[in-house]
Amino acid sequence: MKKLVVFSLLAVLFFSVSAFAEIEFYAGDFDPNNPNANGLANENDAIVGGDPYGAATYQNWQHLAANGAIAGLWTNNLSQLTPTGGYWEIRSGISEGNGGTLLASGSGGITNAPTGRSGFGYTEYRNLMYMNVDLPDGTYWYAVVPICTTCAARAFNSNTFGLNQVGTDIPNQAFYNSSFFGANFTNANNEGVFQAFSGGVLAGTPEPSSLIMLGSGLVAAVGVVRRRLYR
């Protein structure tokens, strides 16, 4: 009886976590062997600073509301930063010289996990942030900027040409914004060959904090069951 109850509780947790979020969009891997391999400044640090960022890249994707709320966004950055946090945005209607409409933004914790790729003397890191944003069907742009205002180092969002891409975007409609470098939502191809930036979107529910609460509750429940079974 004890094993059955504990197993059932753990199974609920497992399937809840599994259902949390899936990759709705991934622009693709950085390929350091591509002759046009490059990266564009995507950072807020002691070298390229600003409010809320010194430089940001914006990648578009096609969102389907049926996939659930936007649960996570990430950029893959060739970086020497150890981020202390991050900043993210979701916008609609970006065009040359026009930032469109800011729909949602936030700052907070950010992951900094190596992707296993590198280029130009930099290691590439997956910088992921979590949120919970409901959007109708449509085309949107996202930015995720790693922050370390005390770091005398740089971060560059890798470009990609669609290797291992998931989901749909509009090629050659990535944008770049940086008052530090005098760029006002300009098409990223004006800065080099940047048909798309490596990074992606997670969609689904519930948000991570809900899962943490669920997990804590299940752990507590297991404890209660164990105490009752051992009485």
mmCIF file of the C-alpha atoms, coordinates in Angstrom:
data_MODEL
# 
_entry.id   MODEL 
# 
loop_
_atom_site.group_PDB 
_atom_site.id 
_atom_site.type_symbol 
_atom_site.label_atom_id 
_atom_site.label_alt_id 
_atom_site.label_comp_id 
_atom_site.label_asym_id 
_atom_site.label_entity_id 
_atom_site.label_seq_id 
_atom_site.pdbx_PDB_ins_code 
_atom_site.Cartn_x 
_atom_site.Cartn_y 
_atom_site.Cartn_z 
_atom_site.occupancy 
_atom_site.B_iso_or_equiv 
_atom_site.pdbx_formal_charge 
_atom_site.auth_seq_id 
_atom_site.auth_comp_id 
_atom_site.auth_asym_id 
_atom_site.auth_atom_id 
_atom_site.pdbx_PDB_model_num 
ATOM 1   C CA . MET A 1 1   ? 0.000  0.000  0.000   1.00 0.00 ? 1   MET A CA 1 
ATOM 2   C CA . LYS A 1 2   ? 2.785  2.430  0.924   1.00 0.00 ? 2   LYS A CA 1 
ATOM 3   C CA . LYS A 1 3   ? 4.648  1.882  -2.364  1.00 0.00 ? 3   LYS A CA 1 
ATOM 4   C CA . LEU A 1 4   ? 1.478  2.287  -4.387  1.00 0.00 ? 4   LEU A CA 1 
ATOM 5   C CA . VAL A 1 5   ? 0.595  5.643  -2.812  1.00 0.00 ? 5   VAL A CA 1 
ATOM 6   C CA . VAL A 1 6   ? 4.121  7.035  -3.193  1.00 0.00 ? 6   VAL A CA 1 
ATOM 7   C CA . PHE A 1 7   ? 4.351  5.844  -6.785  1.00 0.00 ? 7   PHE A CA 1 
ATOM 8   C CA . SER A 1 8   ? 1.003  7.432  -7.642  1.00 0.00 ? 8   SER A CA 1 
ATOM 9   C CA . LEU A 1 9   ? 2.088  10.787 -6.215  1.00 0.00 ? 9   LEU A CA 1 
ATOM 10  C CA . LEU A 1 10  ? 5.393  10.717 -8.066  1.00 0.00 ? 10  LEU A CA 1 
ATOM 11  C CA . ALA A 1 11  ? 3.613  9.757  -11.286 1.00 0.00 ? 11  ALA A CA 1 
ATOM 12  C CA . VAL A 1 12  ? 1.371  12.818 -10.979 1.00 0.00 ? 12  VAL A CA 1 
ATOM 13  C CA . LEU A 1 13  ? 4.447  15.012 -10.580 1.00 0.00 ? 13  LEU A CA 1 
ATOM 14  C CA . PHE A 1 14  ? 6.197  13.383 -13.550 1.00 0.00 ? 14  PHE A CA 1 
ATOM 15  C CA . PHE A 1 15  ? 3.310  13.831 -15.948 1.00 0.00 ? 15  PHE A CA 1 
ATOM 16  C CA . SER A 1 16  ? 2.686  17.387 -14.723 1.00 0.00 ? 16  SER A CA 1 
ATOM 17  C CA . VAL A 1 17  ? 6.316  18.327 -15.407 1.00 0.00 ? 17  VAL A CA 1 
ATOM 18  C CA . SER A 1 18  ? 6.244  16.567 -18.783 1.00 0.00 ? 18  SER A CA 1 
ATOM 19  C CA . ALA A 1 19  ? 3.186  18.580 -19.778 1.00 0.00 ? 19  ALA A CA 1 
ATOM 20  C CA . PHE A 1 20  ? 4.692  21.901 -18.659 1.00 0.00 ? 20  PHE A CA 1 
ATOM 21  C CA . ALA A 1 21  ? 6.128  23.259 -21.906 1.00 0.00 ? 21  ALA A CA 1 
ATOM 22  C CA . GLU A 1 22  ? 7.410  22.249 -25.307 1.00 0.00 ? 22  GLU A CA 1 
ATOM 23  C CA . ILE A 1 23  ? 9.520  23.974 -27.901 1.00 0.00 ? 23  ILE A CA 1 
ATOM 24  C CA . GLU A 1 24  ? 7.136  25.930 -30.100 1.00 0.00 ? 24  GLU A CA 1 
ATOM 25  C CA . PHE A 1 25  ? 9.929  27.577 -32.060 1.00 0.00 ? 25  PHE A CA 1 
ATOM 26  C CA . TYR A 1 26  ? 13.670 27.215 -32.435 1.00 0.00 ? 26  TYR A CA 1 
ATOM 27  C CA . ALA A 1 27  ? 15.425 29.256 -35.132 1.00 0.00 ? 27  ALA A CA 1 
ATOM 28  C CA . GLY A 1 28  ? 18.252 26.723 -35.428 1.00 0.00 ? 28  GLY A CA 1 
ATOM 29  C CA . ASP A 1 29  ? 21.816 25.983 -34.398 1.00 0.00 ? 29  ASP A CA 1 
ATOM 30  C CA . PHE A 1 30  ? 24.803 28.226 -34.846 1.00 0.00 ? 30  PHE A CA 1 
ATOM 31  C CA . ASP A 1 31  ? 27.165 26.637 -37.394 1.00 0.00 ? 31  ASP A CA 1 
ATOM 32  C CA . PRO A 1 32  ? 30.739 27.851 -36.885 1.00 0.00 ? 32  PRO A CA 1 
ATOM 33  C CA . ASN A 1 33  ? 31.728 26.195 -40.178 1.00 0.00 ? 33  ASN A CA 1 
ATOM 34  C CA . ASN A 1 34  ? 29.327 28.304 -42.230 1.00 0.00 ? 34  ASN A CA 1 
ATOM 35  C CA . PRO A 1 35  ? 31.241 31.043 -44.110 1.00 0.00 ? 35  PRO A CA 1 
ATOM 36  C CA . ASN A 1 36  ? 28.686 33.579 -42.847 1.00 0.00 ? 36  ASN A CA 1 
ATOM 37  C CA . ALA A 1 37  ? 28.821 32.430 -39.204 1.00 0.00 ? 37  ALA A CA 1 
ATOM 38  C CA . ASN A 1 38  ? 28.629 35.494 -36.964 1.00 0.00 ? 38  ASN A CA 1 
ATOM 39  C CA . GLY A 1 39  ? 27.084 37.014 -33.868 1.00 0.00 ? 39  GLY A CA 1 
ATOM 40  C CA . LEU A 1 40  ? 25.558 40.400 -33.077 1.00 0.00 ? 40  LEU A CA 1 
ATOM 41  C CA . ALA A 1 41  ? 25.821 42.279 -29.775 1.00 0.00 ? 41  ALA A CA 1 
ATOM 42  C CA . ASN A 1 42  ? 23.104 41.193 -27.336 1.00 0.00 ? 42  ASN A CA 1 
ATOM 43  C CA . GLU A 1 43  ? 24.131 42.391 -23.892 1.00 0.00 ? 43  GLU A CA 1 
ATOM 44  C CA . ASN A 1 44  ? 23.999 44.697 -20.912 1.00 0.00 ? 44  ASN A CA 1 
ATOM 45  C CA . ASP A 1 45  ? 27.410 44.803 -19.268 1.00 0.00 ? 45  ASP A CA 1 
ATOM 46  C CA . ALA A 1 46  ? 30.242 47.097 -18.200 1.00 0.00 ? 46  ALA A CA 1 
ATOM 47  C CA . ILE A 1 47  ? 31.352 47.528 -21.831 1.00 0.00 ? 47  ILE A CA 1 
ATOM 48  C CA . VAL A 1 48  ? 28.015 47.850 -23.656 1.00 0.00 ? 48  VAL A CA 1 
ATOM 49  C CA . GLY A 1 49  ? 25.493 49.191 -21.162 1.00 0.00 ? 49  GLY A CA 1 
ATOM 50  C CA . GLY A 1 50  ? 22.128 50.910 -21.219 1.00 0.00 ? 50  GLY A CA 1 
ATOM 51  C CA . ASP A 1 51  ? 18.594 50.870 -19.869 1.00 0.00 ? 51  ASP A CA 1 
ATOM 52  C CA . PRO A 1 52  ? 17.195 48.228 -20.075 1.00 0.00 ? 52  PRO A CA 1 
ATOM 53  C CA . TYR A 1 53  ? 20.015 46.954 -22.322 1.00 0.00 ? 53  TYR A CA 1 
ATOM 54  C CA . GLY A 1 54  ? 23.021 48.105 -24.279 1.00 0.00 ? 54  GLY A CA 1 
ATOM 55  C CA . ALA A 1 55  ? 22.119 46.069 -27.364 1.00 0.00 ? 55  ALA A CA 1 
ATOM 56  C CA . ALA A 1 56  ? 19.336 43.625 -28.189 1.00 0.00 ? 56  ALA A CA 1 
ATOM 57  C CA . THR A 1 57  ? 18.464 41.267 -31.032 1.00 0.00 ? 57  THR A CA 1 
ATOM 58  C CA . TYR A 1 58  ? 14.871 40.513 -32.035 1.00 0.00 ? 58  TYR A CA 1 
ATOM 59  C CA . GLN A 1 59  ? 13.874 37.239 -33.682 1.00 0.00 ? 59  GLN A CA 1 
ATOM 60  C CA . ASN A 1 60  ? 10.375 36.620 -35.046 1.00 0.00 ? 60  ASN A CA 1 
ATOM 61  C CA . TRP A 1 61  ? 8.254  33.485 -34.813 1.00 0.00 ? 61  TRP A CA 1 
ATOM 62  C CA . GLN A 1 62  ? 4.738  32.308 -35.577 1.00 0.00 ? 62  GLN A CA 1 
ATOM 63  C CA . HIS A 1 63  ? 2.754  31.640 -32.398 1.00 0.00 ? 63  HIS A CA 1 
ATOM 64  C CA . LEU A 1 64  ? -0.335 29.440 -32.199 1.00 0.00 ? 64  LEU A CA 1 
ATOM 65  C CA . ALA A 1 65  ? -2.536 30.121 -29.176 1.00 0.00 ? 65  ALA A CA 1 
ATOM 66  C CA . ALA A 1 66  ? -3.531 26.441 -29.112 1.00 0.00 ? 66  ALA A CA 1 
ATOM 67  C CA . ASN A 1 67  ? 0.029  25.648 -28.005 1.00 0.00 ? 67  ASN A CA 1 
ATOM 68  C CA . GLY A 1 68  ? -0.563 27.480 -24.730 1.00 0.00 ? 68  GLY A CA 1 
ATOM 69  C CA . ALA A 1 69  ? 0.929  30.520 -23.052 1.00 0.00 ? 69  ALA A CA 1 
ATOM 70  C CA . ILE A 1 70  ? 4.493  31.618 -23.716 1.00 0.00 ? 70  ILE A CA 1 
ATOM 71  C CA . ALA A 1 71  ? 6.369  29.934 -20.881 1.00 0.00 ? 71  ALA A CA 1 
ATOM 72  C CA . GLY A 1 72  ? 9.997  30.579 -21.793 1.00 0.00 ? 72  GLY A CA 1 
ATOM 73  C CA . LEU A 1 73  ? 12.247 32.462 -24.196 1.00 0.00 ? 73  LEU A CA 1 
ATOM 74  C CA . TRP A 1 74  ? 15.930 32.029 -24.881 1.00 0.00 ? 74  TRP A CA 1 
ATOM 75  C CA . THR A 1 75  ? 18.805 33.285 -26.993 1.00 0.00 ? 75  THR A CA 1 
ATOM 76  C CA . ASN A 1 76  ? 22.016 31.407 -27.753 1.00 0.00 ? 76  ASN A CA 1 
ATOM 77  C CA . ASN A 1 77  ? 24.885 33.791 -27.114 1.00 0.00 ? 77  ASN A CA 1 
ATOM 78  C CA . LEU A 1 78  ? 28.593 33.606 -27.877 1.00 0.00 ? 78  LEU A CA 1 
ATOM 79  C CA . SER A 1 79  ? 29.571 35.031 -24.539 1.00 0.00 ? 79  SER A CA 1 
ATOM 80  C CA . GLN A 1 80  ? 32.195 35.653 -21.906 1.00 0.00 ? 80  GLN A CA 1 
ATOM 81  C CA . LEU A 1 81  ? 29.603 36.898 -19.404 1.00 0.00 ? 81  LEU A CA 1 
ATOM 82  C CA . THR A 1 82  ? 28.492 35.186 -16.232 1.00 0.00 ? 82  THR A CA 1 
ATOM 83  C CA . PRO A 1 83  ? 25.009 36.749 -16.172 1.00 0.00 ? 83  PRO A CA 1 
ATOM 84  C CA . THR A 1 84  ? 23.564 37.966 -12.893 1.00 0.00 ? 84  THR A CA 1 
ATOM 85  C CA . GLY A 1 85  ? 20.140 38.297 -14.510 1.00 0.00 ? 85  GLY A CA 1 
ATOM 86  C CA . GLY A 1 86  ? 18.375 38.931 -17.767 1.00 0.00 ? 86  GLY A CA 1 
ATOM 87  C CA . TYR A 1 87  ? 15.780 41.046 -19.561 1.00 0.00 ? 87  TYR A CA 1 
ATOM 88  C CA . TRP A 1 88  ? 13.157 39.868 -22.051 1.00 0.00 ? 88  TRP A CA 1 
ATOM 89  C CA . GLU A 1 89  ? 10.584 41.425 -24.369 1.00 0.00 ? 89  GLU A CA 1 
ATOM 90  C CA . ILE A 1 90  ? 7.820  40.333 -26.732 1.00 0.00 ? 90  ILE A CA 1 
ATOM 91  C CA . ARG A 1 91  ? 6.773  42.776 -29.475 1.00 0.00 ? 91  ARG A CA 1 
ATOM 92  C CA . SER A 1 92  ? 4.498  42.854 -32.492 1.00 0.00 ? 92  SER A CA 1 
ATOM 93  C CA . GLY A 1 93  ? 4.702  44.849 -35.713 1.00 0.00 ? 93  GLY A CA 1 
ATOM 94  C CA . ILE A 1 94  ? 8.440  45.554 -35.826 1.00 0.00 ? 94  ILE A CA 1 
ATOM 95  C CA . SER A 1 95  ? 9.681  47.059 -39.101 1.00 0.00 ? 95  SER A CA 1 
ATOM 96  C CA . GLU A 1 96  ? 12.656 49.117 -40.229 1.00 0.00 ? 96  GLU A CA 1 
ATOM 97  C CA . GLY A 1 97  ? 13.102 52.000 -37.781 1.00 0.00 ? 97  GLY A CA 1 
ATOM 98  C CA . ASN A 1 98  ? 9.935  51.018 -35.916 1.00 0.00 ? 98  ASN A CA 1 
ATOM 99  C CA . GLY A 1 99  ? 9.879  49.052 -32.680 1.00 0.00 ? 99  GLY A CA 1 
ATOM 100 C CA . GLY A 1 100 ? 6.218  48.155 -33.145 1.00 0.00 ? 100 GLY A CA 1 
ATOM 101 C CA . THR A 1 101 ? 4.209  47.488 -29.977 1.00 0.00 ? 101 THR A CA 1 
ATOM 102 C CA . LEU A 1 102 ? 5.757  46.269 -26.740 1.00 0.00 ? 102 LEU A CA 1 
ATOM 103 C CA . LEU A 1 103 ? 3.348  43.579 -25.502 1.00 0.00 ? 103 LEU A CA 1 
ATOM 104 C CA . ALA A 1 104 ? 5.211  42.197 -22.503 1.00 0.00 ? 104 ALA A CA 1 
ATOM 105 C CA . SER A 1 105 ? 8.598  42.474 -20.830 1.00 0.00 ? 105 SER A CA 1 
ATOM 106 C CA . GLY A 1 106 ? 10.354 41.519 -17.643 1.00 0.00 ? 106 GLY A CA 1 
ATOM 107 C CA . SER A 1 107 ? 13.622 40.979 -15.846 1.00 0.00 ? 107 SER A CA 1 
ATOM 108 C CA . GLY A 1 108 ? 14.910 38.396 -13.408 1.00 0.00 ? 108 GLY A CA 1 
ATOM 109 C CA . GLY A 1 109 ? 16.791 35.136 -13.267 1.00 0.00 ? 109 GLY A CA 1 
ATOM 110 C CA . ILE A 1 110 ? 18.403 33.662 -16.355 1.00 0.00 ? 110 ILE A CA 1 
ATOM 111 C CA . THR A 1 111 ? 20.042 30.316 -17.059 1.00 0.00 ? 111 THR A CA 1 
ATOM 112 C CA . ASN A 1 112 ? 23.541 30.173 -18.544 1.00 0.00 ? 112 ASN A CA 1 
ATOM 113 C CA . ALA A 1 113 ? 24.023 26.677 -19.949 1.00 0.00 ? 113 ALA A CA 1 
ATOM 114 C CA . PRO A 1 114 ? 26.685 25.846 -22.571 1.00 0.00 ? 114 PRO A CA 1 
ATOM 115 C CA . THR A 1 115 ? 25.266 24.529 -25.847 1.00 0.00 ? 115 THR A CA 1 
ATOM 116 C CA . GLY A 1 116 ? 28.422 22.630 -26.768 1.00 0.00 ? 116 GLY A CA 1 
ATOM 117 C CA . ARG A 1 117 ? 29.150 25.040 -29.625 1.00 0.00 ? 117 ARG A CA 1 
ATOM 118 C CA . SER A 1 118 ? 31.679 27.864 -29.862 1.00 0.00 ? 118 SER A CA 1 
ATOM 119 C CA . GLY A 1 119 ? 33.110 30.400 -32.271 1.00 0.00 ? 119 GLY A CA 1 
ATOM 120 C CA . PHE A 1 120 ? 35.553 33.281 -32.516 1.00 0.00 ? 120 PHE A CA 1 
ATOM 121 C CA . GLY A 1 121 ? 37.099 32.374 -29.173 1.00 0.00 ? 121 GLY A CA 1 
ATOM 122 C CA . TYR A 1 122 ? 33.736 32.478 -27.364 1.00 0.00 ? 122 TYR A CA 1 
ATOM 123 C CA . THR A 1 123 ? 31.670 29.678 -25.845 1.00 0.00 ? 123 THR A CA 1 
ATOM 124 C CA . GLU A 1 124 ? 27.998 29.659 -26.811 1.00 0.00 ? 124 GLU A CA 1 
ATOM 125 C CA . TYR A 1 125 ? 25.508 29.659 -23.917 1.00 0.00 ? 125 TYR A CA 1 
ATOM 126 C CA . ARG A 1 126 ? 21.764 29.101 -23.848 1.00 0.00 ? 126 ARG A CA 1 
ATOM 127 C CA . ASN A 1 127 ? 20.324 32.028 -21.873 1.00 0.00 ? 127 ASN A CA 1 
ATOM 128 C CA . LEU A 1 128 ? 16.758 31.084 -20.918 1.00 0.00 ? 128 LEU A CA 1 
ATOM 129 C CA . MET A 1 129 ? 14.146 33.079 -19.003 1.00 0.00 ? 129 MET A CA 1 
ATOM 130 C CA . TYR A 1 130 ? 10.674 32.018 -17.827 1.00 0.00 ? 130 TYR A CA 1 
ATOM 131 C CA . MET A 1 131 ? 7.412  33.944 -18.021 1.00 0.00 ? 131 MET A CA 1 
ATOM 132 C CA . ASN A 1 132 ? 3.681  33.358 -18.527 1.00 0.00 ? 132 ASN A CA 1 
ATOM 133 C CA . VAL A 1 133 ? 2.236  35.402 -21.402 1.00 0.00 ? 133 VAL A CA 1 
ATOM 134 C CA . ASP A 1 134 ? -0.965 34.612 -23.292 1.00 0.00 ? 134 ASP A CA 1 
ATOM 135 C CA . LEU A 1 135 ? -0.989 35.686 -26.941 1.00 0.00 ? 135 LEU A CA 1 
ATOM 136 C CA . PRO A 1 136 ? -3.451 35.177 -29.812 1.00 0.00 ? 136 PRO A CA 1 
ATOM 137 C CA . ASP A 1 137 ? -2.302 33.588 -33.059 1.00 0.00 ? 137 ASP A CA 1 
ATOM 138 C CA . GLY A 1 138 ? 0.190  35.807 -34.847 1.00 0.00 ? 138 GLY A CA 1 
ATOM 139 C CA . THR A 1 139 ? 3.746  36.759 -35.688 1.00 0.00 ? 139 THR A CA 1 
ATOM 140 C CA . TYR A 1 140 ? 5.788  38.194 -32.824 1.00 0.00 ? 140 TYR A CA 1 
ATOM 141 C CA . TRP A 1 141 ? 9.361  39.157 -32.026 1.00 0.00 ? 141 TRP A CA 1 
ATOM 142 C CA . TYR A 1 142 ? 11.243 38.283 -28.840 1.00 0.00 ? 142 TYR A CA 1 
ATOM 143 C CA . ALA A 1 143 ? 14.479 39.431 -27.214 1.00 0.00 ? 143 ALA A CA 1 
ATOM 144 C CA . VAL A 1 144 ? 16.400 37.883 -24.318 1.00 0.00 ? 144 VAL A CA 1 
ATOM 145 C CA . VAL A 1 145 ? 19.399 39.884 -23.114 1.00 0.00 ? 145 VAL A CA 1 
ATOM 146 C CA . PRO A 1 146 ? 21.914 38.523 -20.561 1.00 0.00 ? 146 PRO A CA 1 
ATOM 147 C CA . ILE A 1 147 ? 22.920 41.072 -17.913 1.00 0.00 ? 147 ILE A CA 1 
ATOM 148 C CA . CYS A 1 148 ? 26.095 41.496 -15.893 1.00 0.00 ? 148 CYS A CA 1 
ATOM 149 C CA . THR A 1 149 ? 26.699 45.202 -15.321 1.00 0.00 ? 149 THR A CA 1 
ATOM 150 C CA . THR A 1 150 ? 29.986 44.548 -13.520 1.00 0.00 ? 150 THR A CA 1 
ATOM 151 C CA . CYS A 1 151 ? 31.398 42.260 -16.226 1.00 0.00 ? 151 CYS A CA 1 
ATOM 152 C CA . ALA A 1 152 ? 34.020 43.706 -18.554 1.00 0.00 ? 152 ALA A CA 1 
ATOM 153 C CA . ALA A 1 153 ? 33.061 41.131 -21.166 1.00 0.00 ? 153 ALA A CA 1 
ATOM 154 C CA . ARG A 1 154 ? 30.839 40.739 -24.225 1.00 0.00 ? 154 ARG A CA 1 
ATOM 155 C CA . ALA A 1 155 ? 27.881 38.665 -25.462 1.00 0.00 ? 155 ALA A CA 1 
ATOM 156 C CA . PHE A 1 156 ? 26.760 38.135 -29.071 1.00 0.00 ? 156 PHE A CA 1 
ATOM 157 C CA . ASN A 1 157 ? 23.562 36.398 -30.224 1.00 0.00 ? 157 ASN A CA 1 
ATOM 158 C CA . SER A 1 158 ? 24.655 33.699 -32.689 1.00 0.00 ? 158 SER A CA 1 
ATOM 159 C CA . ASN A 1 159 ? 23.221 33.756 -36.183 1.00 0.00 ? 159 ASN A CA 1 
ATOM 160 C CA . THR A 1 160 ? 21.703 30.650 -37.734 1.00 0.00 ? 160 THR A CA 1 
ATOM 161 C CA . PHE A 1 161 ? 20.679 29.404 -41.140 1.00 0.00 ? 161 PHE A CA 1 
ATOM 162 C CA . GLY A 1 162 ? 18.022 27.014 -39.892 1.00 0.00 ? 162 GLY A CA 1 
ATOM 163 C CA . LEU A 1 163 ? 19.980 23.907 -38.898 1.00 0.00 ? 163 LEU A CA 1 
ATOM 164 C CA . ASN A 1 164 ? 17.604 21.816 -36.702 1.00 0.00 ? 164 ASN A CA 1 
ATOM 165 C CA . GLN A 1 165 ? 14.909 24.510 -36.833 1.00 0.00 ? 165 GLN A CA 1 
ATOM 166 C CA . VAL A 1 166 ? 11.548 23.888 -35.159 1.00 0.00 ? 166 VAL A CA 1 
ATOM 167 C CA . GLY A 1 167 ? 8.419  25.911 -35.999 1.00 0.00 ? 167 GLY A CA 1 
ATOM 168 C CA . THR A 1 168 ? 8.002  28.822 -38.366 1.00 0.00 ? 168 THR A CA 1 
ATOM 169 C CA . ASP A 1 169 ? 9.531  32.272 -38.769 1.00 0.00 ? 169 ASP A CA 1 
ATOM 170 C CA . ILE A 1 170 ? 9.903  34.865 -41.519 1.00 0.00 ? 170 ILE A CA 1 
ATOM 171 C CA . PRO A 1 171 ? 13.523 34.739 -42.742 1.00 0.00 ? 171 PRO A CA 1 
ATOM 172 C CA . ASN A 1 172 ? 15.423 38.006 -43.014 1.00 0.00 ? 172 ASN A CA 1 
ATOM 173 C CA . GLN A 1 173 ? 13.047 39.768 -40.630 1.00 0.00 ? 173 GLN A CA 1 
ATOM 174 C CA . ALA A 1 174 ? 15.266 39.758 -37.536 1.00 0.00 ? 174 ALA A CA 1 
ATOM 175 C CA . PHE A 1 175 ? 15.985 43.184 -36.036 1.00 0.00 ? 175 PHE A CA 1 
ATOM 176 C CA . TYR A 1 176 ? 18.619 44.922 -33.963 1.00 0.00 ? 176 TYR A CA 1 
ATOM 177 C CA . ASN A 1 177 ? 18.251 47.774 -31.491 1.00 0.00 ? 177 ASN A CA 1 
ATOM 178 C CA . SER A 1 178 ? 21.042 49.566 -29.645 1.00 0.00 ? 178 SER A CA 1 
ATOM 179 C CA . SER A 1 179 ? 21.253 53.218 -28.671 1.00 0.00 ? 179 SER A CA 1 
ATOM 180 C CA . PHE A 1 180 ? 24.854 52.414 -27.673 1.00 0.00 ? 180 PHE A CA 1 
ATOM 181 C CA . PHE A 1 181 ? 25.702 51.566 -31.294 1.00 0.00 ? 181 PHE A CA 1 
ATOM 182 C CA . GLY A 1 182 ? 23.240 54.029 -32.847 1.00 0.00 ? 182 GLY A CA 1 
ATOM 183 C CA . ALA A 1 183 ? 20.874 51.372 -34.238 1.00 0.00 ? 183 ALA A CA 1 
ATOM 184 C CA . ASN A 1 184 ? 17.114 51.977 -34.100 1.00 0.00 ? 184 ASN A CA 1 
ATOM 185 C CA . PHE A 1 185 ? 15.270 48.716 -34.782 1.00 0.00 ? 185 PHE A CA 1 
ATOM 186 C CA . THR A 1 186 ? 17.162 48.174 -37.992 1.00 0.00 ? 186 THR A CA 1 
ATOM 187 C CA . ASN A 1 187 ? 16.942 44.964 -40.016 1.00 0.00 ? 187 ASN A CA 1 
ATOM 188 C CA . ALA A 1 188 ? 19.764 42.797 -38.719 1.00 0.00 ? 188 ALA A CA 1 
ATOM 189 C CA . ASN A 1 189 ? 21.006 42.173 -42.262 1.00 0.00 ? 189 ASN A CA 1 
ATOM 190 C CA . ASN A 1 190 ? 22.133 45.801 -42.273 1.00 0.00 ? 190 ASN A CA 1 
ATOM 191 C CA . GLU A 1 191 ? 24.749 44.685 -39.726 1.00 0.00 ? 191 GLU A CA 1 
ATOM 192 C CA . GLY A 1 192 ? 25.948 41.602 -41.644 1.00 0.00 ? 192 GLY A CA 1 
ATOM 193 C CA . VAL A 1 193 ? 24.329 38.301 -42.643 1.00 0.00 ? 193 VAL A CA 1 
ATOM 194 C CA . PHE A 1 194 ? 21.624 37.699 -40.035 1.00 0.00 ? 194 PHE A CA 1 
ATOM 195 C CA . GLN A 1 195 ? 18.574 36.090 -41.615 1.00 0.00 ? 195 GLN A CA 1 
ATOM 196 C CA . ALA A 1 196 ? 17.774 34.675 -38.157 1.00 0.00 ? 196 ALA A CA 1 
ATOM 197 C CA . PHE A 1 197 ? 19.165 34.581 -34.611 1.00 0.00 ? 197 PHE A CA 1 
ATOM 198 C CA . SER A 1 198 ? 19.674 31.321 -32.735 1.00 0.00 ? 198 SER A CA 1 
ATOM 199 C CA . GLY A 1 199 ? 17.190 31.022 -29.882 1.00 0.00 ? 199 GLY A CA 1 
ATOM 200 C CA . GLY A 1 200 ? 13.670 29.890 -29.239 1.00 0.00 ? 200 GLY A CA 1 
ATOM 201 C CA . VAL A 1 201 ? 10.292 29.847 -27.540 1.00 0.00 ? 201 VAL A CA 1 
ATOM 202 C CA . LEU A 1 202 ? 8.664  27.475 -25.059 1.00 0.00 ? 202 LEU A CA 1 
ATOM 203 C CA . ALA A 1 203 ? 4.869  27.293 -24.922 1.00 0.00 ? 203 ALA A CA 1 
ATOM 204 C CA . GLY A 1 204 ? 2.578  25.487 -22.506 1.00 0.00 ? 204 GLY A CA 1 
ATOM 205 C CA . THR A 1 205 ? 1.217  25.553 -18.952 1.00 0.00 ? 205 THR A CA 1 
ATOM 206 C CA . PRO A 1 206 ? 1.587  25.749 -16.026 1.00 0.00 ? 206 PRO A CA 1 
ATOM 207 C CA . GLU A 1 207 ? 4.435  28.170 -15.334 1.00 0.00 ? 207 GLU A CA 1 
ATOM 208 C CA . PRO A 1 208 ? 7.515  26.926 -13.413 1.00 0.00 ? 208 PRO A CA 1 
ATOM 209 C CA . SER A 1 209 ? 6.451  28.442 -10.083 1.00 0.00 ? 209 SER A CA 1 
ATOM 210 C CA . SER A 1 210 ? 3.244  26.420 -10.225 1.00 0.00 ? 210 SER A CA 1 
ATOM 211 C CA . LEU A 1 211 ? 5.225  23.249 -10.823 1.00 0.00 ? 211 LEU A CA 1 
ATOM 212 C CA . ILE A 1 212 ? 7.510  24.041 -7.901  1.00 0.00 ? 212 ILE A CA 1 
ATOM 213 C CA . MET A 1 213 ? 4.464  24.486 -5.679  1.00 0.00 ? 213 MET A CA 1 
ATOM 214 C CA . LEU A 1 214 ? 2.985  21.267 -7.024  1.00 0.00 ? 214 LEU A CA 1 
ATOM 215 C CA . GLY A 1 215 ? 6.231  19.405 -6.424  1.00 0.00 ? 215 GLY A CA 1 
ATOM 216 C CA . SER A 1 216 ? 6.535  20.783 -2.900  1.00 0.00 ? 216 SER A CA 1 
ATOM 217 C CA . GLY A 1 217 ? 2.975  19.781 -2.159  1.00 0.00 ? 217 GLY A CA 1 
ATOM 218 C CA . LEU A 1 218 ? 3.540  16.253 -3.441  1.00 0.00 ? 218 LEU A CA 1 
ATOM 219 C CA . VAL A 1 219 ? 6.741  15.896 -1.433  1.00 0.00 ? 219 VAL A CA 1 
ATOM 220 C CA . ALA A 1 220 ? 4.864  17.042 1.662   1.00 0.00 ? 220 ALA A CA 1 
ATOM 221 C CA . ALA A 1 221 ? 2.060  14.608 0.878   1.00 0.00 ? 221 ALA A CA 1 
ATOM 222 C CA . VAL A 1 222 ? 4.564  11.769 0.541   1.00 0.00 ? 222 VAL A CA 1 
ATOM 223 C CA . GLY A 1 223 ? 5.927  12.732 3.955   1.00 0.00 ? 223 GLY A CA 1 
ATOM 224 C CA . VAL A 1 224 ? 2.473  12.612 5.492   1.00 0.00 ? 224 VAL A CA 1 
ATOM 225 C CA . VAL A 1 225 ? 1.796  9.236  3.918   1.00 0.00 ? 225 VAL A CA 1 
ATOM 226 C CA . ARG A 1 226 ? 5.077  7.884  5.215   1.00 0.00 ? 226 ARG A CA 1 
ATOM 227 C CA . ARG A 1 227 ? 4.381  9.132  8.720   1.00 0.00 ? 227 ARG A CA 1 
ATOM 228 C CA . ARG A 1 228 ? 0.953  7.582  8.690   1.00 0.00 ? 228 ARG A CA 1 
ATOM 229 C CA . LEU A 1 229 ? 2.217  4.287  7.357   1.00 0.00 ? 229 LEU A CA 1 
ATOM 230 C CA . TYR A 1 230 ? 4.957  4.089  9.951   1.00 0.00 ? 230 TYR A CA 1 
ATOM 231 C CA . ARG A 1 231 ? 2.734  4.852  12.930  1.00 0.00 ? 231 ARG A CA 1 
# 
